[in-house]
Amino acid sequence: MLLPSHFTMVGFDFDVQSQPALAKEVVGLTSICNTEELSPTQIVCLQRDASGAEIRVGLLRGANGQASLATLNPAFQGEGRVVVKVSDDVSDPESKPFEITISAQFDGEKTPLVFELADPKQANSFASGNRVTLDIAAFTFEPKVFKDAAAYLQAQNKSGQKAIFASNYFIPSGMFFEHVGGAMPDDSKKPTAYADFAGTVMKSDLRTNVAGGGKFWWALVKTYDDATIDVVMDPSTVTLEPKPGTVVTGRFWLSARAVSAQ
């Protein structure tokens, strides 16, 4: 069985434990994907599947014309809608322009969130102060699915935990250091694109990624501030089918794209 990864969460069945196997997958992708230039020397190679799954290969073109691998990032295009006000570009300079990290706030709220751009070509839409409607995809290694909100709250009470979280809570865990339970490494100077949240499943589907060779669960989840987020999961990590009405919670990597901006 493949080790769950951000790739398998959208049906790209890559063996991340085997460098030769992963290299073979990358070579295969670059032979069929659509190339887009970020600059004369920086290229993104995009493979998109009808399931909504995407993968972008970041390539650096050398003086001899040969390309070397810079990044490999999965994404998902779905139905989620979240309106935010952009705060800042908090990217690691060494990762740009292939990986762009943005901090923002829920529109009309002060609650922050941090996400990576699925498509780095959209970076210009995320100037500070811009109001942007997002489609956010949330990737998780350990999804927890409960029959309903009552079952979710009952599980927390049984565990004896001191803090009880609502069935639509949202915490930008990528803004808190690991030593206090967050997702930001203790030696990091930049926040990471992670959040802990819960939400109710509005619709769901077990999808097949024809291009990637695997299956994955997709669930449209309503969470904090009535935002809807596309949650994607490796089937091997799902213990209860995320049917409409169930509650999904966990720690998620957030990948987002602009649907509209102003």
Secondary structure, 3 states (H helix, E strand, C coil): CCCCCCCHHHCECCCCCCHHHHHHHHHHHHHHCEEEEEECCEEEEEEECCCCEEEEEEEEECCCCCEEEEEEEEEECCCCEEEEEEEEECCCCCCCCCCCEEEEEECCCCCEEEEEECCHHHHHHHCCCCEEEEEEEEECCCCEEECCHHHHHHHHHHHCCCCCCCCCCEECHHHCEHHHCCCECCCCCCCCCEEEEEEEEEEEEEEEECCCEEEEEEEEEECHHHCEEEEEECHHHCCCCCCCCCEEEEEEEEEEEEEEEC
